[in-house]
Amino acid sequence: MTKTIIYLKTMIDYENLQKVNQPYFKEFNIVFNQVLESGWFVLGNNVTEFEKEFAEYINVKYCAGLASGLDALTISLKILDLPEQSEVIVPSNTYIATILSVLLSGHIPVLVEPDLSTYNIDPERIEDAITAKTKVIMVVHLYGKLCNMDPIMDICKRHNLFLIEDCAQAHGASYKGKKAGSFGDMAAFSFYPTKNLGCLGDGGALVTNNSEYLRKARMLRNYGSEKKYYNEYQGVNSRLDEIQAAFLRVKLKHLDEIVSHKNKLAEVYLKGISENFITPGVHRDFFDCYHIFNIRHKKRDMLKQFLFENGVKTEIHYPLPPHKQKALKFMNSLSYPISEEIHRTTLSLPVSSFHTIDDVQKITKILNEFKY
Ligand SMILES: Cc1ncc(COP(=O)(O)O)c(C=O)c1O
């Protein structure tokens, strides 16, 4: 089982943020010096320009730069000013941040199982979870694949529910030609360094077509204040730095290239990986951005070890579902078998912007030697 299949000169990393950012060092240095010389470090010209450029990229009217993806989700819920303890439908198969945003804004997360062929919330299961207290559906476009948006938007319309998109993993992905972030009343993005559009620290954004939501987001990120020292809401400090916005402006120009490179890597995996593994579904309505390229196998832990011993580092997104986390004790007795099955069997293969077709061919060859 542990025999070496291919002699790799060096390990293939799962991620390497030095290599990811290396192509932009020159441009980063220029904009870094400009910000340094300007003496303006929080919410300035770079943030304003980035907000315009990112809104244009997503094809929405407005964007507010924030400090993180979690803040963007939490602020989007606060903007709606819902009755306390409203129910918010979220997928059971997500990163815990989605669920934390609901709790942080004083509401109740109601978990709905995913569709095993997409890993995203199953539209057919949503209506059973709707009650008189349900006010929002918060979808997550996990791994870089959009949710099945037509039926979800239809449910929102019929039940008069708000739609918020968690796009923390979906920069550059689309569904029927429309980008992630352009479907909901609001959408939240994270610019954590490992994202397809990642800054050199923490960052996030809220996008919307609603000018009142934008106005509130801009106030809530700045202590609830529009006019200096006059506070209309109990806001937070969630402002995007000028330096991060300047770096993001550099990388936004390259986002489509990054996504297109990841698609080429994914294509090699999809063509080469044997039927011993479950690979991500592909459908013509969906343009996936492969923030994560996952496969599934019942002997996942053994497979991870096998790949490591043969020179390939992998990750697990995620080893423990949110409802089984210590932090969410009140949910620990609940059962979401589909989500649990995904968490038990999923493995993320290297698919970063610095990986080459050659890397992926080697990984595929090694992977296919795993015979369990
Ligand atoms: C699905 C999802 N939502 C929200 C977040 C939160 O983003 P941030 O780390 O910028 O707060 C993440 C972060 O990885 C995420 O994966």
The ligand as an SDF file (V2000), in Angstrom:
LIG
                    3D

 16 16  0  0  0  0  0  0  0  0999 V2000
  -18.1440   29.0670    2.9670 C   0  0  0  0  0  0  0  0  0  0  0  0
  -17.4380   30.1050    3.7860 C   0  0  0  0  0  0  0  0  0  0  0  0
  -18.1580   31.1150    4.3170 N   0  0  0  0  0  0  0  0  0  0  0  0
  -17.5750   32.0940    5.0400 C   0  0  0  0  0  0  0  0  0  0  0  0
  -16.2150   32.1120    5.2620 C   0  0  0  0  0  0  0  0  0  0  0  0
  -15.6330   33.1930    6.1150 C   0  0  0  0  0  0  0  0  0  0  0  0
  -14.6940   33.9940    5.4650 O   0  0  0  0  0  0  0  0  0  0  0  0
  -13.5620   34.7600    6.3140 P   0  0  0  0  0  0  0  0  0  0  0  0
  -12.5380   33.7510    6.7340 O   0  0  0  0  0  0  0  0  0  0  0  0
  -13.0320   35.7930    5.3840 O   0  0  0  0  0  0  0  0  0  0  0  0
  -14.2340   35.3700    7.4930 O   0  0  0  0  0  0  0  0  0  0  0  0
  -15.4260   31.0940    4.7240 C   0  0  0  0  0  0  0  0  0  0  0  0
  -13.9850   31.1020    4.9540 C   0  0  0  0  0  0  0  0  0  0  0  0
  -13.2370   30.2590    4.5800 O   0  0  0  0  0  0  0  0  0  0  0  0
  -16.0460   30.0700    3.9670 C   0  0  0  0  0  0  0  0  0  0  0  0
  -15.3550   29.0730    3.4250 O   0  0  0  0  0  0  0  0  0  0  0  0
  1  2  1  0
  2  3  1  0
  2 15  2  0
  3  4  2  0
  4  5  1  0
  5  6  1  0
  5 12  2  0
  6  7  1  0
  7  8  1  0
  8  9  2  0
  8 10  1  0
  8 11  1  0
 12 13  1  0
 12 15  1  0
 13 14  2  0
 15 16  1  0
M  END
$$$$
